Amino acid sequence: MFDHIIAQKLNIKPSQVHTVLQLFAEGSSIPFIARYRKDVTGALDEVQIQQIQDENKTMVEFEERKTFIEKTITEQGKMTDALQSKINEATTIAVLEDIYLPYKQKRKTKAVVARENGLQPLADVLLLQHDVDVVAEANKYLNDKVLTTDAALQGARDIIAETINEDMVVREKMRKLFEREARMKSTVQSDKEAEAIKYKDYFDFSESIATIPSHRILAVLRGFLEGFLKLSIEPTEEIALELIEDLYIKGMSPCSEHIRKAVKDSYKRLLQPSLETEFRTALKAAADEEAINVFAENLRQLLLSSPLGSKRILAIDPGYRTGCKVVCIDEKGELQKTALIFVNEKNRLADAEHTIRSLVQTYQIQAFAIGDGTAGRETEQFIKGLNLSLPVYLVNEDGASIYSASEIARLEFPDEDITIRGAVSIGRRLMDPLAELVKIDPKSIGVGQYQHDVNQPRLKEKLDQTVVSCVNMVGVNLNTASKHLLSYVSGIGSSIAENIVAYRKTAGKFTSRKQLLSVPRLGGKAYEQCAGFLRIPDAEDVLDASAVHPEAYELVQQMAADLQTNVNALIGNEALLKNIDVKKYQSDKFGTHTINDIINELKKPGLDPRSEAQLFEFAQIFSIEDVHVGMEVPGIVTNLTRFGAFVDIGVKQDGLVHVSEIAHKFIQDPSEVLKLNQQVKVKVMEVDVLRKRIALSIKQTEAAPASQAYKSKPAQHKTFNKAAAPPANMHDALAALKNKFQR
């Protein structure tokens, strides 16, 4: 129904939109369509397919609202051909609402009261602006409810003011004026300067809404909603009034003066507040989407962090007073042993050393995973001091405490203390970040920007989409995956995931993908959607360990037969695979894209797209007091926002690399050159011990390209922490917020 509109908006073919919407109607998921239906969609990627779904949802909502408005106006007996034509021509919700405004059920406004008092004819006379005796005309409408001439004229002006407010042309022109020239302004509430200190940058703030970046919108709105800031969004009042007067003032008659008063009243009492609310909502929605996209991209990078793989891990959840909780887990992530050591008490160090050495030997430990929270660095130094010749990894433990107290953790470890569950989670994160992090609410992972201020249903929707995308991109081991991980696989969901785990417990390990059809409630459609994303490493059919979909097994067998070999010999044999003629195997079912994907998968079947985990060494600094201006130290990127990157340098307080200090070239967004968990070298530019803020620079550690050396400017060193509002004067060059009223 909306194929052509969506296609034009997304710059793709209507046939592609139609095909995707048809696949959705048949129950196909985004990962499945993107991976296994490239030939019919024209190789649209996940982002484009998601955009089609989102735009179609928006268009459906628009059509539903349009139908409601048509029905309401028709039932009032006020629908005309001209009005219907305007409704049909409307392309945005804002225009639809402007059309509907005069016909909305109103509360008892000043204009409604004036009309009830019989003053509509007087308003009509004033609007004509003929040279008449205004007082004499007003006296005609005096009655038991309108006692004076002034009251009559005021009532007439109230009617005119509402008429102006409901005028589609006025609202359209005013909306364009706001979009072009309105500014978001904030001032501090009286007597709240001390309480509102974190919003100091916004005590006397003004910026054009056409260029204000999303993080500043959210910062001002947070201060406004918390009651610390006064907020306004409007253009210069004189310009707005002049624009309306040009439409309504006719000459210099006595009536015109009353129209001028009505114009001012209409703008200040009705139009400006209405449009301010509309623009505040639109700006908030646009800023929310920007922040949600930042969070989603950070989450994607975190979920796709490098796994260490199936290793025997000794994991430690560090602590001072209560000690360090130690667990040993096997290659499958199963808990083997728990212990408690104290590394900050000299009289207990010998016992701690004995415990660790014994556990390493008994459980044949291959690597250490240490939480990076309180006492993390000290514990790391203790373990390294034992010289056990094993790799030691500091693991980001954001959200581990959330997991350990969750129902999921209680079901996994009903007999273990909450701290033990947290230590196990730290170890499993090192083995496979994706498999462990899917158990935690993404908002608890700590890689967002204003995640608690944005539209929560939309945030959850976007983050869930991101988790689903990552899980299906990597693929899932059918025999070891938890039900939580399985639930994100295309076509499965939580109930079928539970059934898979239950089937696995009773029937034993899966040896074939076909066995999935024996799982209760997993029918043909679910099998089609999920099979290609589930891996069975030691399957009877080697293709069950790959991303080749079962629907293409016969095609692969035919390829092998034509090359006079078998499938097992074909896999990984690039020399043979080069001899496959793609055109020979094309059919209505399999096109060029699918066949090429199959050949590429056969080269390295089941290959994990994630890179391998790498060791990292912090500098010998352990607290902010050890940090000094000018020192250059290694760090790890822990969070990316539009205004900069947060970097962990090993002192329990992340520093901020402002966007202007990331690269010698101009960049709008830190994600252009940085990734989450990227290892970087930074220079300390500023340290504020009292406020626990550290300003860092990446570009100051690198020589400027010769072509840019002469362009260098004095650095802007900004400090910031994750909880506070960003400084208003940070350098930004984000694109103007466009299409604010399309949704």
N, C-alpha and C positions, 0 to 999 in steps of 0.2 A: 504493500500500500504506500509506503514511504520510500521505496527503493531509490527513486530518482532524486529526491530531496537529500537523502543521506549520502548518496553517491556523489552528488555535487559538492556537498559540504566536506567530505573526506577525500575528494579528488580521486575516486576510484570508479569502476564501471558499475552501472545499475545491476548488471547480471551477477557481479560478485556479491553485492549486497543481498540480492534475492537468494542466491545459493546459500550464503551464511545463515540468513534468517530461516530458510527451509531446514537446514541442518539443525539449528537450535530447536525448531518445532518438532523435529524427529527425536530429540533427546540427546543430541551430541554436545560434548563439552568443548570449551575453548582449546585446551591442550590437544584433544583428539583431532579437532578440525585443523588446527595449525600444523600438526605433525603428519596426519594420515589422509588428509583430504586436500592437499596442495593443488592437485591437478584440477579439481572442480572450482576451487576458490581463486585460482590464479596466483597461488603461493602467498596469500595474505599471511602476515605474521600475527602473533598473539595480540599485540598492541592494536593492530587494525581491526581484528575480529572483536576485541573488547570494545573498541570505539563504535563499531556497528551496533553492538548490543546496547550500549549506553544511549546512542543517538535514537535508536528505535524506541527505547523506553521513554525518552524525553518526548518524542513525537506522539506516542500513544497518550501520554499524560496531557499534552497540548490538545490533542483531538478530543479527549474526554472533557476537558474544561470548555472547549469550544462548543461541544454538544450541549453541555449544561447551560451555557449562556444563551444559546439559541432557544432552548426549551423554555427557559425562564422568561425571556423577553416575549416569546410567542404566547405563553400563558397569560401574560399581562395585556395581550392584545395590542402591543405596540410595535410588532415587527413590520418593517416595510421593505420594499425591494432594495432601496438605497442602503438601509441598515444591514440587510443580509449580505449585500455586496461588500460592505466594509468588513464584516466578519469573515467573509470568504477570502478577502485579500490580506487579512492579518497574518503575520508570520512569527510574531513573538507573543509571549504571555503578557508582556507589558502593554502592547497595543490592544490585545483582547480585553484586558482589564480596564483600559481607558474607554473602550466602546461600552463596556458594561456598567461603568461607574454611575451614569445618570439613572440606571434602572435597578440598582442595588437596593435591597431593603435597608432603609436608613433608620438610625435612631432619631430622636427628636432634635434635629439641629435647629440653629437659629433661623435658617431659611425655611425649614418645614413649618415652624411656628409662624413666621411672617406670612407664608402662603395661607395657612389656616386662618390668619387674621385678615385675609382679603387684600394683601398688598402686592400680589403679582402684577396687576395692571399698572400700579405706580412704578414698579421696577421696569416694566416694558416701556413706559413713557420716558423714564430717565435714560434708558438704553438708546432711544431714538435720538436723544440729544438735540431736540429742536429748541428754538428760542422761546421757551414758555416760562410762566411764573411758577417756579418750583414750589413755593410756599402755598400758593393758591391750589395748585394741583394736589399737593399732599393733604390739604384740608378736606378734600373730597373723600378721603379714606379713613377719617376719624370715626371711631365707634367705641363700644364699651370696653374693648380690649386694646385699642390704640387711642390713647387719650390726648396725645400732643403731636404737633407737626414734626418735631424732632424724632419722636418715636416712629412715626410713619416713614420718614426718610431713612432712619436707621434700619428699619425692617426691609425696606426696598433695597438698601445697599447690601444687607445680608443675603438677599436673594441673588443679587448680581454677583456678589463674591463667590457664592456656590456655583453659579452658572459659569463663571470664569474658571473655577477649579475643575469643573467637569467638561470643559471645552477641549476636545481632542487635539485641535490645532495648537492651543496654548500648551497643553501638556507635552506634546511632541517637541515643540520648540524649546520649552523649558528643560526637557530631558536632554536635549542636545547641548543646551547651554551648560547644564550641570556636568555632563560628560566631558565637555571641552574645557570648562573654566573653574569648576567647583574645587574647593580645597578642603581637606580634612584638617580641622583645627582643634587643639586641645589646650586646656588650661587647668591648673590644679584647683581643686575645691578649697574654699576658704578654710583656714585652720587645720588643713590636713597635710601640710608640707612635710612634717616629720614622718607621719605614717606612710606617706606616698614616696619616700625617698628613692625607692628603686625605679620610680617613673620620672626621675628628675629631668631626663632628656625631653619629657613631654609636658613640662609645666607651662611652657609657652611655645607651642609647636604648630607649624602650619606647612602643609605640603599638598601639591596638586594631586587629585585622585587619579589623574591620568598616568602618573609616573610613580606613585608611592608603592614601594615593594611590599610583598605579602607579610613579611615578618613585622614591619612597622604597623601595618593595619591591625594585626592581631595583638601587638603590644598595646596600642592605644585603646583598642576595644576591651582588652583585659582590664586596663586601668579604669576605663569608663564603667564597666560592669561591676567592678569592685568598689565603686563609689569614690575613687580618688581623683578622677579627672572629669571635667566638663567637656562635652564633645559637640561639635557642629560640622555639618557638611553643606556647603553652599557656595555659589559664586558671589561676586560683588552685588549687593542688593540693588544699587542704582541701575546696573545693567539689566538685571532681571525685571525690575519695574518698568524700565523703558521699553523692553521687549513686549511686555503685556499691553502697555499703553498704546504702542504702535498699532496693536490689533483692535483696541476698544475705544480709544479717545478719538472723537470726531469734532474738531473745531474747539471753540473756546466758550461755549454756551454755559449758563449756570448749571445745566444738567451735567456737563462734562466734569465739573469739579466734584460732583458726587460720584461719578464713575471713577475718577482718579482716586478718591478715598476708598472706593470698593476694591479697586485694583490692589492697593497697598494692603488692605485688610485680607484680601484673598491670598495674596502671596505669603504674608507673615503668619496668618492663622491656619491656612489650609494647604496651599501649594508647597511652600518650603518644607514644613514638617513632613508632609506626605512623601515628597521626593527625597528628603533626607533619609527617611526610614527605608525607602526603596533602594537608594544607593548604598546605605549602610548594609542592608541585607545582601545586595549584590556584591559589594566589596568583600564582605565577610565570606560569602560563598566562594568567590574567586580566590581569596587568601587561603581559605580552608583547603580548596583543591590543590593549591600550590604546596601547602604544608603537608597534605596527605601524600602527594606525589613524592616529596622529599623523603618522608618516612618510608613509603613503600620501596623506593629505590635503595635506601639504606638497609631496609629489612632484607631485600633481595640479596644484596651483597653479603650481609651477615649470614643468611641462610646458606649461601653458596661459598662460605668460608672454607678454606682448605682443610680436609679431614686428615688425621693421622692414619686412619684405617684400623683394621682389626689387629690390635696390639694388646698385650697384657699391661694394664695401667695401674700405677699406684697414685691415687688421687688424694689431695689434701685440701680440706677446707680450713684455712688458717684462723687462728684466734690467739689473743693474749691471755686474758684471765681464765677462760674456759678451756684453753689448750687447742691443739690442732687435731681435727677429726680426720683420721686416716682410713682409707678403704682400698682394698685390692679388688680389681675387676678383671675378668678374663676377656678373651678376644671377642666374645659375643656381648660384652657389657654386663655380664652376670656378676653379682656381688659374691666375693669369695671370703673376705675377712675384713674385720674392722679393728681399729686400735685408736688410742689417744696418746699424743705426745705433747710435751711442752718445750718450746725452743727459746723462750725468753727468760727462763729461770736456770741459772748456771748449775745449780745442784741437780737439775733434771736432764741436762744435756746428754750425759752418758747413757741414761736409760733411753732417751729418744734415739740416739745413734744406734744402740743395740736393737731397738724395735725395728727401725727402718732397714738395717742390714739384714736382719732375720727375715723380714717380709719379702725383701727383694730376692733373697735366695730361695725361700720356700715356694713363692709363687712365680718365680722366674720372670720378674718384672722387666719390661722392655722400655718403659718411659714413665716420667713423672708428670702429673698435671696438678698445678697449684693455683688455687683461686687468687685473683689479683686484688682482693679487697683488703681489709684490715689485717696487718701482719703478713701480707703476701710476699713482699720483698724480703723481709727478714727470714721467712721460711724458705724462700728460694735460696738465699745465701747459705743457710744451714745445710740444705740438701746438696748444693754444689760443693760445699766444704767437705763432704764425705768422700768425694772423688770416686764415685761408683761407676764412672764412664758410661752413664746413661743420659739421654737427652732430658732436659728439664724445661717444661713449657709453663708459662704463666697464662692462665685461661681467664677470659672475661667472665665474671660471675654475675653480671647483671641479670636479675630475674631468677637466679638459682633459689633464693629464699622463697619466692612466690611458688615455684614448682614444689619445693620440699614441703610446703604447707597445703598443697592442693589435694583434691580428691584423687587425682591421677597418681600422685606419689604414694598416698595412703594405700591405694589398691596394689601398687607395685611392691611396696615394702611395709606391709601392715605391722610388722613386729620391730621396725627400726625407728630410732629416734629421728626427729626432724633434721638434725645436723648431719646425720649419716646420709640421709636422702640427698641433702645438698651436695655432699662430697661426691656421691655417686654421679650426680648430674654433672659436676665439674669434669669428672673423668670421661664420661660419655660425650660431653661437648668436644673434648679433644679428639676422640675417636671419630665422631660423625656429628658435626654441629647441626646439620639439618634434621637428623632423626631425633635429636634431643630438644632442639628449640621449638619444634612444632607442638610440644606439650605445654608451652608457656604462652600466656596472653602476650602478643607482640608489643603491646603498649608498655609492658614491664621490662622490655629488653634495653631501653635507654638509647635508642638511635633516632628518636623523632625530633620534631621541631613544633612546639606548641600543641602536642598531641592531645592534651586535656582540654584545649580551648576549641578544637574544631568539631565539626558535625560528627558525632560519635557513630551513628549508623553507617554513614558514608565511609568513615575511617575503617570500621570493621569490615565492610564490604571490600574495600580496596586491599586491605591487608590480607584478608582471606584469599582474594584473587592472587595475590603475590605468593602466598604459601603454596597454593595449588600449582601455580606456574613452576615454582622451584622444585617441588616434589616430583612433578611429572617430567621436568627437564632432566633431572638426575636419574630417575628411575628408582624402583624399590625392590629390595630382595624379598621375595614372597615368603621365604621360610624364616626370616629373622625380624622382619618389620613389626613394630608394635601396632596395635589397633589404631592408635592416634595418627601414626604416619600413614597407614593404609587408608584411613578415612579421607585423606586429601588426594588420593589417586583418582584419576578421571573415572567417573561412573560408579564409584563405590559408596562413599558416605559412611557414617558412623555405624549404622545397624549392620550393613553387609560386612564392614571391617570386623566387627565383633564375631560375625558368623565365620569369617575366614580363620580368625585366631582359634575359635572353638573347634572348627573342623581340623585344623592343624594339630591341636592337642589330642584329638581322638583318633584321627586317621594317620597321623605322622606327617613327615615332611612331604611337600609337594614334589613330585618328580616330573610333572608335565603341566603345562598351562591348561590343557583340556580338563584337568581335574577340577578347575575352578567352576565348571558347570555343575559339579556335584554339591557345591556350597549352597545351602538354603538361601533362597531369594536372589541368587545371582543368576539371572536369566541371560538370554541371548544378547539383548541390547547392552546390558552391563558388561558382559564378557567382551563385546566388540569395543566398548569404550576403554576398558581397563587393561586388557591383555598385553598390549604392546608396551605398557609402562611397568609391568611386573617382570622381574628377573628371577630365574631359577638357575643359579651358577652351575650346579652339577646335574642338570636335567638330562633325560634320556635323549631328547632332541636338542642338539647344540643351539638351534635357533631360539629356544626358550630362554636362553641366557642373554639374548640380544634385544635390540629395539625393533627388530623386524616383526611386523604384525603377523599373527597367524593366518590372516587372509591372504598373505603373500608367500606362504611357505611353498605352495606348489610352484609358484613362479621361480623361486630360488632353486628348487629341485630340478626344474626344467633347465635353468641356466647351467647348473652343475652337469646335468646329463649331456647337454649340447657341447660342453667342454670335455666330455668323456672322463668325468671324475665324480666324486660325491660331495655332498655339502660340507662335511667335516674337512675335506682337503681344500675346499674352495675358500673357507674362512681364513682370513689373514694372509692369503696368497695374492699379493698385489699384481704379480706377473700374470696370473690367470684372470684376475678381475679386470685388468686392462683390456683383455680380449673380448669382453662382453659388448655386443652391439646393442646399444640402448633402443634404437629404432625397431629392432627385431622383436622386442618384447612388448612394444606399445599396444594397448588395447583400450576398449571403452572403460575397463576397470582400472588399468594401470597406465599412467601417463609418464612423461619425461621426468617430472619432479620426483614422483614416487620411486621410479626405477633408479634414478641417481642417488636418492636417499638410501635405498636398499644396498646399492653397491658400496657407498661410503660406510655404511654400518658394517658390512661384511669385512671391510678392511680391518676394523678394530671393534669387534662386537662388544656391546655392554660397557664401552669405555666411559669412565666417570669424567664428566666435563670439568670437574673442579681440579685445581692444581693441588700439589702436595703441600702439607704443612711444613713451614720453615721455622727453624729456631731463631730466637731474637734475644739480644743482650742489651739490657738497659745500662746506662752509665752508672757509676758508683755514687748515685745520689738517692736519698731515701725520703726526704721531706722537703717542703717548700723552702725551709730555712737553708737548705743546701744549694738552692738555685740562685745564681747570680747573673746579672746583666752581662751579656757578651759571650757567655759560654755556649758552645755548640754541642748538642747531644742527640743521640738517636731517639726516635719516638715512633708510636704507632697511631694511625688515624682511627679514632673511636667514634666520631660522629661528623656528619656533613650537613651543614645548613646552607641557606642561600647567602648568608653574610660571612661565612668562614668555616674553617675546619677545626675541630677539637682534637688535640693530640695528647696521648698519654706518654709522659717522659719518665714515669716510674716514681712519682712523688705523691700519689693519692689525690692529686688535683690536676685535671686535664688543663692544658693551656690552649689558648685560642690563636690560631693563625688567621688573621683577618684576610678576606678575599684579596685585598690589595697587596698582601705579603706572601702570596702563594707562588706566583710566577712573574717573570720579568715582562711577559707579554700581558696584554689586557685580557682578563677573563670575567665573564658575568657570573659564573657559577663554579664553585670549587670542584664539583663533580666532573668538570671538563678535563681536569688533570689529575684528580685524586680519587682513590677508592677506599672504602672501608677496610680496615686492617692492613693498609699499605704501610710498609716500613719507610720512614722518612728521616732526614736529618734536619734539625731545626736550630735556630739561633735564638737565645733568650733576649728579648728586647725590653721587657719591663716586668718587674715583680712587685706585687702588692700583697705582702704577707698578711696584713690585717684582714683584707677582704678576700684573701685566698684566690688571687687572680694572677695569671701569668700570660703575658703577651709574647707570642713566638713569631718567627719568620722562617719560611722555607727558602725564599728567593735570596735571602742574605747569606745563605750557605753556598750559593752557586754563583759562578761568574756570569755576569750579564753578557748576552751575545753582543758582539762588536757593533752590529747594526743598531742595537738599542741602547748602548752605553750612554750616548749623548742625550737620550730622552729621559734618563732617570730623574726622579723627583724625590724630595724629602719623604721618607716613609711615614705613613700614618699608623701609629701603633695604638691599637685599641685593645682594651681588656674587657672580658665578658664572661659570665658564667651561665650555665645551662638554664638556670631557674629565672634569671632576671630578664628584663626587657632589653632588647638590643639598642645601642646608642643611636640617636636620631641622625647623627652626622656621619655615619659610616658611608663609605663610597659604594654606591650601587648603580648599576646600569641595566636593571631588569626592564624588559619590554613593557610597554603600557598595557594595562589590563583591557583586553578587548572583548567584544561580544558579551558585555556584562548582563544583558537582558535577554539572552537567547534561551534561557532555561527558566 
